[in-house]
Amino acid sequence: MSDHAVDVLIIGGGIAGVSVAAKLAPHATVAVLETETQLGFHASGRSAALYEPNYGSPSTIALNKASGDELQSLDVLSPRGVMLIGTEGQDAAFEQDLRTFEMAELSLEDGLRHWPILNPKVVRRVGFDDRALDIDTDKLLQSYAKHARRAGASILTNRAVTAIERSSVGWAVTAGKTRIIAQTLINAAGAWADQIAILANVTPLGLQPRRRSMARIPGPEGYDLSKAPMIFGPGEEWYAKPDAGALLVSPADETPVDPHDAFTDDITIATGIAAFEAHMTHSTERLLASWAGLRTFAPDGNLVLGRDPALPGFVWCAGQGGYGMQSAPAAARHVASIVLGTSPELTAAETAALAPSRFS
Ligand SMILES: Cc1cc2nc3c(=O)[nH]c(=O)nc-3n(C[C@H](O)[C@H](O)[C@H](O)COP(=O)(O)OP(=O)(O)OC[C@H]3O[C@@H](n4cnc5c(N)ncnc54)[C@H](O)[C@@H]3O)c2cc1C
C-alpha cells in the first residue's frame, strides 16, 4: 500500500463532494473517494431534480437563492413551474403553502389549462409559481466532476473508506489498497456522514436519513404534459412531475431509516399513485419503474457546513435533506471559503445557522 498526500480529501462522490472538489481544486490538491463504481449512485442520482428557491428553512433558502446564477451559468436549468392543488377541507394548509412558496392563486379554469387531467369535482383551489425550474442533475454532477478533474483533482470510485486515523499531517484515510494522507478531511458522505464521523472519532451529529419513494408511470394517453408544472398537495402530501413523456409520482414519504442502498415497497408506491389519482380524471394502468433515495437531515433541518468545533481539520458538508441539488453551488462555495480561509458570501447569521458548532 502506497501513501498519497493531498491538501484536502473529500469522502463522498455525490453532488456535495464533487461540487466542493470543483471549488477547491484550483487552489489545493484534492482527492475524492467514493464507495460506488459511479458518481451520484445514491441520493444525487435519485432526486426529483427541481429548483424551487423557497423550499426549506431560511438558511437553505439563502443557499438556494445564492445558487441560482451558477446553476444558470452551468446551463442545467429549464422551465418547469410548480402548482399547488387544494381540495375541500385543505384551506389552511393550502394558504400556508401559498405564502411559503410565494405563489399566486389561479382560477380552476387556469389550473386546468396547465394540467388538463385535474379532476374539477375534487380540486377546489390552485396555486402557481413559474419560478421553479428543472435541474439537469446528471449534467450538473458531471460538469462539477469535469471542472474538478481539469483543475487536477483525483476522483476515485470503487474506494469505500474503511479506516480514518489521525496522522502528524492531519488524517490518514484507508480505502481498500489506497491510503491517503490529508491535512483536511471533508465529510460529504450523505446518509453515511455520521458513520464517517464515528470512523474518524468525531462526535456524530444525529443526522437522520429519511427514505423517499418515486414511481414512474406513463403519461395519460392523448395529453402532452411534458411542459406542465410539477404539482403537489398542501403540506407536501404527494407530488407528481412530468419526466420525458412519463410522470414521476411520489407519496412524499419521509420514513426514518439507517443508511443503506434505498429501495421502496409496493404499498408505499401504491399510496403515492392513489393520492395522485384521487386528484385526476385519469387512472394509471401500469408502473414503468420505482425507486427510493435517502434525504438526510440534521436535527434542525439546516445543512451542516463547516469545521467540526472539536477537530477543525474535519469539515462537515452534510444534512442536504431534500435540497442538495438546488443548494449545491452556494453550499460548495461556502465550504471552500471555510477551508481556504477566505471570507464567506453568506451573512454571519446564515454561517452560524449552518455551522456544526450549533450542536455543541
Ligand atoms: C426522491 C428524492 C427527491 C429529491 N428531490 C430533490 C429536488 O427536487 N431538488 C433538490 O435540490 N434535491 C432533491 N433531493 C435531495 C438531493 O438528492 C440530496 O440532498 C443530494 O443528492 C445529497 O447529495 P450528497 O452528495 O450529500 O449525498 P449522496 O448523493 O448520497 O452522496 C454521498 C456519497 O457518499 C458515499 N459514501 C458513503 N460512505 C462512504 C465511504 N465510507 N467511503 C466512500 N464513499 C462513501 C456514498 O456512496 C454516496 O455516493 C431529493 C432526494 C430524493 C431521495
PDBQT file of the ligand as one rigid body, heavy atoms in Angstrom, charges set to zero:
ROOT
HETATM    1  C1  LIG A 401     -36.563  11.092  -4.067  1.00  0.00    +0.000 C 
HETATM    2  C2  LIG A 401     -35.710  12.307  -3.839  1.00  0.00    +0.000 A 
HETATM    3  C3  LIG A 401     -36.091  13.520  -4.416  1.00  0.00    +0.000 A 
HETATM    4  C4  LIG A 401     -35.273  14.655  -4.265  1.00  0.00    +0.000 A 
HETATM    5  N1  LIG A 401     -35.593  15.799  -4.929  1.00  0.00    +0.000 NA
HETATM    6  C5  LIG A 401     -34.767  16.861  -4.878  1.00  0.00    +0.000 A 
HETATM    7  C6  LIG A 401     -35.028  18.031  -5.655  1.00  0.00    +0.000 A 
HETATM    8  O1  LIG A 401     -36.018  18.098  -6.388  1.00  0.00    +0.000 OA
HETATM    9  N2  LIG A 401     -34.158  19.074  -5.563  1.00  0.00    +0.000 N 
HETATM   10  C7  LIG A 401     -33.045  19.026  -4.756  1.00  0.00    +0.000 A 
HETATM   11  O2  LIG A 401     -32.305  20.013  -4.699  1.00  0.00    +0.000 OA
HETATM   12  N3  LIG A 401     -32.772  17.914  -4.028  1.00  0.00    +0.000 NA
HETATM   13  C8  LIG A 401     -33.595  16.850  -4.071  1.00  0.00    +0.000 A 
HETATM   14  N4  LIG A 401     -33.316  15.733  -3.345  1.00  0.00    +0.000 N 
HETATM   15  C9  LIG A 401     -32.191  15.763  -2.397  1.00  0.00    +0.000 C 
HETATM   16  C10 LIG A 401     -30.861  15.569  -3.063  1.00  0.00    +0.000 C 
HETATM   17  O3  LIG A 401     -30.928  14.496  -3.972  1.00  0.00    +0.000 OA
HETATM   18  C11 LIG A 401     -29.827  15.290  -1.951  1.00  0.00    +0.000 C 
HETATM   19  O4  LIG A 401     -29.879  16.317  -0.987  1.00  0.00    +0.000 OA
HETATM   20  C12 LIG A 401     -28.413  15.237  -2.511  1.00  0.00    +0.000 C 
HETATM   21  O5  LIG A 401     -28.327  14.374  -3.589  1.00  0.00    +0.000 OA
HETATM   22  C13 LIG A 401     -27.437  14.817  -1.415  1.00  0.00    +0.000 C 
HETATM   23  O6  LIG A 401     -26.164  14.745  -2.017  1.00  0.00    +0.000 OA
HETATM   24  P1  LIG A 401     -24.945  14.119  -1.233  1.00  0.00    +0.000 P 
HETATM   25  O7  LIG A 401     -23.761  14.226  -2.119  1.00  0.00    +0.000 OA
HETATM   26  O8  LIG A 401     -24.891  14.709   0.126  1.00  0.00    +0.000 OA
HETATM   27  O9  LIG A 401     -25.367  12.590  -0.982  1.00  0.00    +0.000 OA
HETATM   28  P2  LIG A 401     -25.191  11.318  -1.932  1.00  0.00    +0.000 P 
HETATM   29  O10 LIG A 401     -25.558  11.600  -3.318  1.00  0.00    +0.000 OA
HETATM   30  O11 LIG A 401     -25.889  10.188  -1.271  1.00  0.00    +0.000 OA
HETATM   31  O12 LIG A 401     -23.627  11.086  -1.909  1.00  0.00    +0.000 OA
HETATM   32  C14 LIG A 401     -22.945  10.615  -0.774  1.00  0.00    +0.000 C 
HETATM   33  C15 LIG A 401     -21.933   9.610  -1.276  1.00  0.00    +0.000 C 
HETATM   34  O13 LIG A 401     -21.052   9.235  -0.214  1.00  0.00    +0.000 OA
HETATM   35  C16 LIG A 401     -20.627   7.929  -0.499  1.00  0.00    +0.000 C 
HETATM   36  N5  LIG A 401     -20.068   7.307   0.706  1.00  0.00    +0.000 N 
HETATM   37  C17 LIG A 401     -20.724   6.999   1.839  1.00  0.00    +0.000 A 
HETATM   38  N6  LIG A 401     -19.886   6.368   2.698  1.00  0.00    +0.000 NA
HETATM   39  C18 LIG A 401     -18.684   6.287   2.069  1.00  0.00    +0.000 A 
HETATM   40  C19 LIG A 401     -17.438   5.726   2.432  1.00  0.00    +0.000 A 
HETATM   41  N7  LIG A 401     -17.238   5.083   3.616  1.00  0.00    +0.000 N 
HETATM   42  N8  LIG A 401     -16.405   5.825   1.539  1.00  0.00    +0.000 NA
HETATM   43  C20 LIG A 401     -16.567   6.446   0.350  1.00  0.00    +0.000 A 
HETATM   44  N9  LIG A 401     -17.751   6.971  -0.055  1.00  0.00    +0.000 NA
HETATM   45  C21 LIG A 401     -18.790   6.888   0.808  1.00  0.00    +0.000 A 
HETATM   46  C22 LIG A 401     -21.906   7.235  -0.955  1.00  0.00    +0.000 C 
HETATM   47  O14 LIG A 401     -21.617   6.057  -1.698  1.00  0.00    +0.000 OA
HETATM   48  C23 LIG A 401     -22.575   8.322  -1.760  1.00  0.00    +0.000 C 
HETATM   49  O15 LIG A 401     -22.356   8.175  -3.153  1.00  0.00    +0.000 OA
HETATM   50  C24 LIG A 401     -34.086  14.576  -3.472  1.00  0.00    +0.000 A 
HETATM   51  C25 LIG A 401     -33.718  13.366  -2.902  1.00  0.00    +0.000 A 
HETATM   52  C26 LIG A 401     -34.504  12.232  -3.086  1.00  0.00    +0.000 A 
HETATM   53  C27 LIG A 401     -34.052  10.932  -2.485  1.00  0.00    +0.000 C 
ENDROOT
TORSDOF 0
